[in-house]
């Protein structure tokens, strides 16, 4: 492209630089978003039903166990809340007695699950 005027050449270069900066910012934002999505994908929330499935060795307990094993060996974060632990304690205590309930609670505390608070 020929530029008869220096002002036109400067404007064209300035525009190309602006577009380049804009695209660089967009790509950077997309990389950040991709990283955030990967982190979210690596996050597992455990409710009391998953913990009780594991405790009772019900169908699906293998999946729960595999996720917990992966959490120990990778960067997957497993989250569980206080209420879920209390549900496990209560349900096992009610069905199997106090000693079994307390044992199930202690076993849950030993799992690679981080406690979180509901917002």
Contact map, one row per residue, 1 for C-alpha under 8 A:
11100000000000000000000000000000000000000000000000000000000000000000000000000000000000000000000000000000000000000000000
11110000000000000000000000000000000000000000000000000000000000000000000000000000000000000000000000000000000000000000000
11111101100000000000000000000000000000000000000000000000000000000000000000000000000000000000000000000000000000000000000
01111101000000000000000000000000000000000000000000000000000000000000000000000000000000000000000000000000000000000000000
00111111100000000000000000000000000000000000000000000000000000000000000000000000000000000000000000000000000000000000000
00111111110000000000000000000000000000000000000000000000000000000000000000000000000000000000000000000000000000000000000
00001111111000000000000000000000000000000000000000000000000000000000000000000000000000000000000000000000000000000000000
00111111111100000000000000000000000000000000000000000000000000000000000000000000000000000000000000000000000000000000000
00101111111110000000000000000000000000000000000000000000000000000000000000000000000000000000000000000000000000000000000
00000111111111000000000000000000000000000000000000000000000000000000000000000000000000000000000000000000000000000000000
00000011111111100000000000000000000000000000000000000000000000000000000000000000000000000000000000000000000000000000000
00000001111111110000000000000000000000000000000000000000000000000000000000000000000000000000000000000000000000000000000
00000000111111111000000000000000000000000000000000000000000000000000000000000000000000000000000000000000000000000000000
00000000011111111100000000000000000000000000000000000000000000000000000000000000000000000000000000000000000000000000000
00000000001111111110000000000000000000000000000000000000000000000000000000000000000000000000000000000000000000000000000
00000000000111111111000000000000000000000000000000000000000000000000000000000000000000000000000000000000000000000000000
00000000000011111111100000000000000000000000000000000000000000000000000000000000000000000000000000000000000000000000000
00000000000001111111110000000000000000000000000000000000000000000000000000000000000000000000000000000000000000000000000
00000000000000111111111000000000000000000000000000000000000000000000000000000000000000000000000000000000000000000000000
00000000000000011111111100000000000000000000000000000000000000000000000000000000000000000000000000000000000000000000000
00000000000000001111111110000000000000000000000000000000000000000000000000000000000000000000000000000000000000000000000
00000000000000000111111111000000000000000000000000000000000000000000000000000000000000000000000000000000000000000000000
00000000000000000011111111100000000000000000000000000000000000000000000000000000000000000000000000000000000000000000000
00000000000000000001111111110000000000000000000000000000000000000000000000000000000000000000000000000000000000000000000
00000000000000000000111111111000000000000000000000000000000000000000000000000000000000000000000000000000000000000000000
00000000000000000000011111111100000000000000000000000000000000000000000000000000000000000000000000000000000000000000000
00000000000000000000001111111110000000000000000000000000000000000000000000000000000000000000000000000000000000000000000
00000000000000000000000111111111000000000000000000000000000000000000000000000000000000000000000000000000000000000000000
00000000000000000000000011111111100000000000000000000000000000000000000000000000000000000000000000000000000000000000000
00000000000000000000000001111111110000000000000000000000000000000000000000000000000000000000000000000000000000000000000
00000000000000000000000000111111111000000000000000000000000000000000000000000000000000000000000000000000000000000000000
00000000000000000000000000011111111100000000000000000000000000000000000000000000000000000000000000000000000000000000000
00000000000000000000000000001111111110000000000000000000000000000000000000000000000000000000000000000000000000000000000
00000000000000000000000000000111111111000000000000000000000000000000000000000000000000000000000000000000000000000000000
00000000000000000000000000000011111111100000000000000000000000000000000000000000000000000000000000000000000000000000000
00000000000000000000000000000001111111110000000000000000000000000000000000000000000000000000000000000000000000000000000
00000000000000000000000000000000111111111000000000000000000000000000000000000000000000000000000000000000000000000000000
00000000000000000000000000000000011111111100000000000000000000000000000000000000000000000000000000000000000000000000000
00000000000000000000000000000000001111111110000000000000000000000000000000000000000000000000000000000000000000000000000
00000000000000000000000000000000000111111110000000000000000000000000000000000000000000000000000000000000000000000000000
00000000000000000000000000000000000011111111000000000000000000000000000000000000000000000000000000000000000000000000000
00000000000000000000000000000000000001111111000000000000000000000000000000111000000000000000000000000000000000000000000
00000000000000000000000000000000000000111111100000000000000000000000000000011110000000000000000000000000000000000000000
00000000000000000000000000000000000000001111110000000000000000000000000000011110000000000000000000000000000000000000000
00000000000000000000000000000000000000000011111000000000000000000000000000000111000000000000000000000000000000000000000
00000000000000000000000000000000000000000001111111100000000000000000000000000111000100000000000000000000000000001000000
00000000000000000000000000000000000000000000111111100000000000000000000000000001100100000000000000000000000000000000000
00000000000000000000000000000000000000000000011111110000000000000000000000000000000110110000000000000000000000000000000
00000000000000000000000000000000000000000000011111111000000000000000000000000000000000000000000000000000000000000000000
00000000000000000000000000000000000000000000011111111100000010010000000000000000000000000000000000000000000000000000000
00000000000000000000000000000000000000000000011111111110000000010000000000000000000000010000000000000000000100000000000
00000000000000000000000000000000000000000000000111111111000000000000000000000000000000010000000000000000000000000000000
00000000000000000000000000000000000000000000000011111111111110000000000000000000000000000000000000000000000000000000000
00000000000000000000000000000000000000000000000001111111110111011000000000000000000000000000000000000000000000000000000
00000000000000000000000000000000000000000000000000111111110010000000000000000000000000000000000000000001000000000000000
00000000000000000000000000000000000000000000000000011111110000000000000000000000000000000000000000000000000000000000000
00000000000000000000000000000000000000000000000000001111111010000000000000000000000000000000000000000000000000000000000
00000000000000000000000000000000000000000000000000001111111110000000000000000000000000000000000000000000000000000000000
00000000000000000000000000000000000000000000000000001000111111000000000000000000000000000000000000000000000000000000000
00000000000000000000000000000000000000000000000000001100011111110000000000000000000000000000000000000000000000000000000
00000000000000000000000000000000000000000000000001001110111111111000000000000000000000000000000000000000000000000000000
00000000000000000000000000000000000000000000000000000100001111111100000000000000000000000000000000000000000000000000000
00000000000000000000000000000000000000000000000000000000000111111110000000000000000000000000000000000000000000000000000
00000000000000000000000000000000000000000000000001100100000111111111000000000000000000000000000000000000000000000000000
00000000000000000000000000000000000000000000000000000100000011111111100000000000000000000000000000000000000000000000000
00000000000000000000000000000000000000000000000000000000000001111111110000000000000000000000000000000000000000000000000
00000000000000000000000000000000000000000000000000000000000000111111111000000000000000000000000000000000000000000000000
00000000000000000000000000000000000000000000000000000000000000011111111100000100000000000000000000000000000000110000000
00000000000000000000000000000000000000000000000000000000000000001111111110000000000000000000000000000000000000000000000
00000000000000000000000000000000000000000000000000000000000000000111111111010000000000000000000000000000000000000000000
00000000000000000000000000000000000000000000000000000000000000000011111111111100000000000000000000000000000000010000000
00000000000000000000000000000000000000000000000000000000000000000001111111110000000000000000000000000000000000010000000
00000000000000000000000000000000000000000000000000000000000000000000111111100000000000000000000000000000000000000000000
00000000000000000000000000000000000000000000000000000000000000000000011111110000000000000000000000000000000000000000000
00000000000000000000000000000000000000000100000000000000000000000000001111111000000000000000000000000000000000000000000
00000000000000000000000000000000000000000111000000000000000000000000011101111100000000000000000000000000000000000000000
00000000000000000000000000000000000000000111000000000000000000000000001000111110000000000000000000000000000000001100000
00000000000000000000000000000000000000000011110000000000000000000001001000011111000000000000000000000000000000011100000
00000000000000000000000000000000000000000011110000000000000000000000000000001111100000000000000000000000000000001111000
00000000000000000000000000000000000000000000111000000000000000000000000000000111110110000000000000000000000000001111000
00000000000000000000000000000000000000000000001000000000000000000000000000000011111110000000000000000000000000000011110
00000000000000000000000000000000000000000000000000000000000000000000000000000001111111000000000000000000000000000011100
00000000000000000000000000000000000000000000000000000000000000000000000000000000111111100000000000000000000000000000000
00000000000000000000000000000000000000000000011100000000000000000000000000000001111111110000000000000000000000000000000
00000000000000000000000000000000000000000000000100000000000000000000000000000001111111111000000000000000100100000000000
00000000000000000000000000000000000000000000000000000000000000000000000000000000011111111100000000000000100000000000000
00000000000000000000000000000000000000000000000100000000000000000000000000000000001111111110000000000000000000000000000
00000000000000000000000000000000000000000000000100110000000000000000000000000000000111111111000000001001100000000000000
00000000000000000000000000000000000000000000000000000000000000000000000000000000000011111111100000001101100000000000000
00000000000000000000000000000000000000000000000000000000000000000000000000000000000001111111110000001000000000000000000
00000000000000000000000000000000000000000000000000000000000000000000000000000000000000111111111000001000000000000000000
00000000000000000000000000000000000000000000000000000000000000000000000000000000000000011111111111011001000000000000000
00000000000000000000000000000000000000000000000000000000000000000000000000000000000000001111111111111100000000000000000
00000000000000000000000000000000000000000000000000000000000000000000000000000000000000000111111111001000000000000000000
00000000000000000000000000000000000000000000000000000000000000000000000000000000000000000011111110000000000000000000000
00000000000000000000000000000000000000000000000000000000000000000000000000000000000000000001111111011000000000000000000
00000000000000000000000000000000000000000000000000000000000000000000000000000000000000000001111111111000000000000000000
00000000000000000000000000000000000000000000000000000000000000000000000000000000000000000001110111111100000000000000000
00000000000000000000000000000000000000000000000000000000000000000000000000000000000000000000100011111110000000000000000
00000000000000000000000000000000000000000000000000000000000000000000000000000000000000000001100111111111000000000000000
00000000000000000000000000000000000000000000000000000000000000000000000000000000000000011111110111111111100000000000000
00000000000000000000000000000000000000000000000000000000000000000000000000000000000000001000100001111111110000000000000
00000000000000000000000000000000000000000000000000000000000000000000000000000000000000000000000000111111111000000000000
00000000000000000000000000000000000000000000000000000010000000000000000000000000000000011001000000011111111100000000000
00000000000000000000000000000000000000000000000000000000000000000000000000000000000011011000000000001111111110000000000
00000000000000000000000000000000000000000000000000000000000000000000000000000000000000000000000000000111111111000000000
00000000000000000000000000000000000000000000000000000000000000000000000000000000000000000000000000000011111111100000000
00000000000000000000000000000000000000000000000000100000000000000000000000000000000010000000000000000001111111100000000
00000000000000000000000000000000000000000000000000000000000000000000000000000000000000000000000000000000111111111000000
00000000000000000000000000000000000000000000000000000000000000000000000000000000000000000000000000000000011111110000000
00000000000000000000000000000000000000000000000000000000000000000001000000000000000000000000000000000000001111111000000
00000000000000000000000000000000000000000000000000000000000000000001001100000100000000000000000000000000000011111100000
00000000000000000000000000000000000000000000010000000000000000000000000000001111000000000000000000000000000010111110000
00000000000000000000000000000000000000000000000000000000000000000000000000001111000000000000000000000000000000011111000
00000000000000000000000000000000000000000000000000000000000000000000000000000011110000000000000000000000000000001111100
00000000000000000000000000000000000000000000000000000000000000000000000000000011110000000000000000000000000000000111110
00000000000000000000000000000000000000000000000000000000000000000000000000000000110000000000000000000000000000000011111
00000000000000000000000000000000000000000000000000000000000000000000000000000000100000000000000000000000000000000001111
00000000000000000000000000000000000000000000000000000000000000000000000000000000000000000000000000000000000000000000111
